[in-house]
Amino acid sequence: MSTKILFVVPYPHDTAPSQRLKFEQYYTALEKAGYEITIAPFIDLNFWKIIYKSGFYRQKVMYTLLNYARRLSLLSRLSRYDLVYVHLWATPFGPPLYERLLRKFSKRLIYDIDDLIYQGGSSPNNRSIRFLKTSAKVDFLMKHADRVLVSTEKLMDYTRQFTTRVSLIPATVDVKKYGITSAGASAPVVIGWSGSHTTSKYLHLLDEVLRTLSERHDIRILVMGDPDFAIEGLPIEILTWSAAMETENLLQFDIGLHPVPDEEWVYGKSGGKLVQYMAAGIPIVASAVGPNFKVVQDGYNGFLVNSAKEWIDRLDTLITNKKLRNEMGQHSKRCAIEIYSVEANLSKYLQALKE
């Protein structure tokens, strides 16, 4: 007899990295292990199309109220499921009133978090509602869940204030989806970045670095995930993100960039984009900050850097040394398979669900 599991999640299926690089890629394996999966996103596809855009205030309010109503109707169906799996939040605003009801009517509850959302952050286009977000929902779910899943040591430390029932599972990737990179087959060398409209501001940390490299070398700069990204006076090729094209786009990269500032918010990130670079066999140059130390092994599968000079020096080395790029790319692929693949982490998920 199958075990029925309900995923109570913020986003539509196959849209948000926090879901795609955590549990969504395990659905097939879980079904093979005897789980019957139902997905209940708060944000539907129509809402997803506008939620991070400027304006659309009337539509955003309408969709929010409609989806709160759907969440309330969901409570009457919770008894059908053996396990309820909540990712990040069940409802976005206010005190944990809904979460108390969710806990009351759930037979077993798992809470999964891969971000410092208890700090109350919001996207630039939705800052006016930031005051509606508090840590109370997160704290309640951590305290009352049967098991909490986290992806970084920073989140582990925070969770231990409320419970000892916590498991650390990193961001993972289905390595089988990534073929052999065609990068490096011909000049010019391709330097790439993958992210979103909310994280592309970090790429601007490298504006002068990329200008310097463009003056020295014949390179292409690819940016995937923010259609509006631009650096004045520098040719940037924009790649539109889609689930169907993501892997193919990454396989164009010769070198993957991951600049981030030394901020507390970054310490809650699980390094999902770094893991994707590795799965595609790409050498990485990343800021020597927080969780990047855990994913990037300096000098093995990439470089960790602290200053603009180090960014330029390490990228100079990789641009001019194809042999080193290939070796580091092979090491990246090996790390992805051995540490961050679905196969390497499936047993951790199955154990957490069974406990």
Residue pairs with C-beta under 8 A, 6 or more apart in sequence:
2 34
2 35
2 36
3 34
3 35
3 36
3 82
3 83
3 353
4 35
4 36
4 38
4 80
4 81
4 82
4 83
5 30
5 35
5 36
5 37
5 38
5 81
5 82
5 83
5 84
5 85
5 353
6 38
6 39
6 40
6 78
6 81
6 83
6 84
6 85
7 23
7 37
7 38
7 39
7 40
7 85
7 87
8 40
8 74
8 84
8 85
8 86
8 87
8 90
8 102
9 19
9 39
9 40
9 41
9 42
9 86
9 87
9 88
10 16
10 19
10 41
10 42
10 43
10 87
10 88
10 89
10 92
11 18
11 19
11 41
11 42
11 43
11 48
12 41
12 43
12 44
12 45
12 48
13 19
13 24
13 39
13 41
14 20
14 24
14 243
15 45
15 48
15 243
17 196
17 272
17 273
18 87
18 88
18 114
18 115
18 272
19 87
20 243
21 171
21 172
21 173
21 270
21 272
21 275
21 276
22 87
22 112
22 114
22 151
22 169
22 171
22 172
22 270
23 85
23 87
23 112
23 349
25 172
25 173
25 174
25 342
26 342
26 346
26 349
27 37
29 342
29 346
30 37
30 349
30 350
30 353
31 37
33 350
35 353
38 81
40 70
40 74
42 67
42 70
42 71
42 89
42 90
42 91
42 92
43 51
43 63
43 67
44 63
44 67
46 63
47 60
47 63
47 64
47 67
50 56
50 59
50 60
51 60
51 63
51 126
52 123
52 125
52 126
52 197
52 198
53 125
54 125
55 125
60 126
64 92
68 91
71 90
71 91
71 98
72 98
75 101
75 102
75 105
78 84
78 102
78 105
78 106
78 107
79 105
79 107
81 106
81 107
82 107
82 108
83 106
83 107
83 108
83 109
83 110
83 353
84 102
84 106
84 107
84 108
84 109
84 110
85 109
85 110
85 112
86 102
86 109
86 110
86 111
86 112
86 141
86 145
87 112
87 113
88 112
88 113
88 114
88 115
88 117
89 117
89 137
89 138
90 98
90 99
90 102
90 137
90 141
91 98
91 99
91 137
92 132
92 133
93 129
93 132
93 133
94 132
94 134
95 134
95 136
95 137
96 136
96 137
96 139
96 140
96 141
99 137
99 140
99 141
100 140
102 109
103 109
103 140
103 141
103 144
103 145
108 146
109 141
109 144
109 145
109 146
110 145
110 146
110 147
110 148
110 149
110 352
110 353
111 141
111 142
111 145
111 147
111 148
111 149
112 148
112 149
113 138
113 142
113 148
113 149
113 150
113 151
113 155
113 159
114 150
114 151
114 152
114 155
114 171
114 268
114 269
114 270
115 268
115 269
116 154
116 155
116 158
116 264
116 265
116 267
116 268
117 133
117 138
118 135
118 138
118 139
118 158
119 135
119 264
119 265
120 130
120 133
120 134
120 135
121 130
121 133
121 265
122 129
122 130
122 133
123 197
123 198
124 198
139 162
141 148
142 148
142 158
142 159
142 161
142 162
142 163
143 162
143 163
145 163
145 165
146 165
146 355
147 165
147 166
147 167
147 352
147 355
148 159
148 163
148 165
148 166
148 167
149 166
149 167
149 168
149 169
149 352
150 156
150 159
150 166
150 167
150 168
150 169
151 168
151 169
151 170
151 171
151 270
152 168
152 267
152 268
152 269
152 270
152 291
153 168
153 291
153 294
154 264
154 267
154 268
154 290
154 291
155 268
156 166
156 168
159 166
160 166
165 355
167 348
167 351
167 352
169 345
169 348
169 349
169 352
170 270
170 271
170 275
170 294
170 339
170 340
170 345
171 270
171 271
171 272
171 275
171 340
172 275
172 340
172 341
172 342
172 344
172 345
173 272
173 275
173 276
173 278
173 279
173 336
173 340
173 341
173 342
174 279
174 341
174 342
175 279
175 333
175 336
175 337
175 340
175 341
175 342
175 343
177 247
177 279
178 247
178 250
178 251
178 279
178 280
178 281
179 247
179 251
180 251
180 281
181 251
181 253
181 280
181 281
181 282
181 329
182 251
182 252
183 190
183 251
183 252
183 253
183 254
183 282
184 254
184 322
184 325
184 326
187 218
188 217
188 218
188 219
188 220
189 217
189 218
189 219
189 220
189 254
189 255
189 318
189 319
190 219
190 220
190 221
190 222
190 252
190 253
190 254
190 255
191 210
191 213
191 219
191 220
191 221
191 222
191 253
191 254
191 255
191 257
191 315
191 319
192 221
192 222
192 223
192 224
192 250
192 252
192 253
192 254
192 255
192 256
192 257
192 282
193 200
193 203
193 222
193 223
193 224
193 256
193 257
193 258
194 224
194 225
194 241
194 246
194 249
194 250
194 256
194 273
194 276
194 277
195 202
195 203
195 224
195 225
195 226
195 273
196 225
196 226
196 241
197 225
197 226
197 227
197 228
199 225
200 223
200 225
200 226
200 229
202 259
202 260
202 261
203 223
203 229
203 257
203 259
204 231
205 259
205 260
205 261
205 287
206 257
206 259
206 311
207 231
207 234
208 308
209 308
209 311
209 312
209 315
210 221
210 231
210 234
211 231
211 233
211 234
212 312
213 219
213 312
213 315
213 316
213 319
214 221
214 234
214 235
216 316
217 316
217 319
217 320
219 319
220 237
221 234
221 235
221 236
221 237
222 236
222 237
222 238
222 239
222 249
222 252
222 253
223 229
223 236
223 237
223 238
223 239
224 238
224 239
224 240
224 241
224 246
224 249
224 250
225 239
225 241
226 238
227 238
227 240
229 236
229 238
230 236
239 245
239 249
239 252
241 249
246 276
247 280
250 256
250 276
250 277
250 280
250 282
251 280
253 277
253 280
253 282
254 282
254 283
254 318
254 325
255 282
255 283
255 284
255 285
255 315
255 318
255 319
255 325
256 273
256 274
256 277
256 280
256 282
256 283
256 284
256 285
256 302
257 284
257 285
257 286
258 273
258 274
258 277
258 284
258 285
258 286
258 287
258 292
258 296
259 286
259 287
259 311
260 266
260 269
260 286
260 287
260 289
260 290
260 292
261 287
261 289
262 287
262 289
262 290
266 289
266 290
266 291
267 290
267 291
269 290
269 291
270 291
271 291
271 292
271 294
271 295
274 284
274 286
274 292
274 295
274 296
275 295
275 336
275 340
277 284
277 332
278 284
278 295
278 301
278 332
278 333
278 335
278 336
278 340
279 332
279 333
279 336
279 340
279 341
280 332
280 333
281 329
281 330
281 332
281 333
282 329
282 332
283 301
283 302
283 303
283 318
283 324
283 325
283 328
283 329
283 331
283 332
284 296
284 301
284 302
284 303
284 328
284 332
285 302
285 303
285 305
285 311
285 314
285 315
285 318
286 292
286 295
286 296
286 302
286 303
286 304
286 305
287 304
287 305
287 306
288 298
288 304
288 305
288 306
292 304
293 304
295 335
295 340
296 302
296 303
296 304
297 331
297 335
298 304
300 328
300 331
301 328
301 331
301 332
301 334
301 335
302 328
302 332
303 310
303 314
303 318
305 311
305 314
317 324
318 324
318 325
318 328
337 343
337 344
338 344
